[in-house]
Amino acid sequence: MSDRNDIELEKEPMTEALARYVEEHSDPEPEELHRLGREAWLHLLNPQMTSGHVQGRLLKMLVRMARPRRVLELGTYAAYSTLAMAEGLDDGAELHTIEISDELEDFIRRQLSLSPHGHKVTPHFGDAAEVLPRLGYEPFDFVFIDADKRQYDEYYRMVLPMVRPGGFIVADNTLWYGHVADPARRDAQTAGVRRFNDLVAADSSVEKVMLPLRDGLTLIYKKT
């Protein structure tokens, strides 16, 4: 048996050519999401926050696999991830998405109205802590967290009791540009993501795996 120390592990970051190869060997980006992405770059202040092609296809695939009836998203932004997940939902399933910035409301509602999957989505505008109690007591099957990084640990504590046993939480940006592994980085957002990562890693009530896709994606399965 080979010793791990004898194996050279490739640690090169993904090159542009390799990223293009991954895209070419994944399902193509739907035209409505490609259009949405273009509009985000034209009209929104931080368009790089929009989920991209491969992450969007992964979110759809995860929803296909989990087959949730009730989905929650924290952080709508441009509604790209929202509509990618809605695309994977079965008929009759529902997706509630919460966006704190009311300045994005017109953009979000336009994207939902233009999508063939927009009817599955109910947008909410305001602070998640205030909106969540209004969504009823029926548990969620699938939660996607992509909101204020400074509050990631608080979001986790809020939504975990709202997820049914056997349900899933997916958290975006859990590598935070690699800053989480740099001890010199002490800004509030990096600290927030670190707190979340440590909290989830220590939580024995869930199974978890962190993927180095894009800016880091953590998949969490609630056991009990």
Secondary structure, 3 states (H helix, E strand, C coil): CCCHHHCCCCCCCCCHHHHHHHHHCCCCCCHHHHHHHHHHHHHCCCHHHCCCHHHHHHHHHHHHHHCCCEEEEECCCCCHHHHHHHHHCCCCCEEEEEECCHHHHHHHHHHHHHCCCHHHEEEEECCHHHHHHHHCCCCEEEEEECCCHHHHHHHHHHHHHHEEEEEEEEEECCCHHHHHHCCCCCCHHHHHHHHHHHHHHHCCCEEEEEECCCCCEEEEEECC
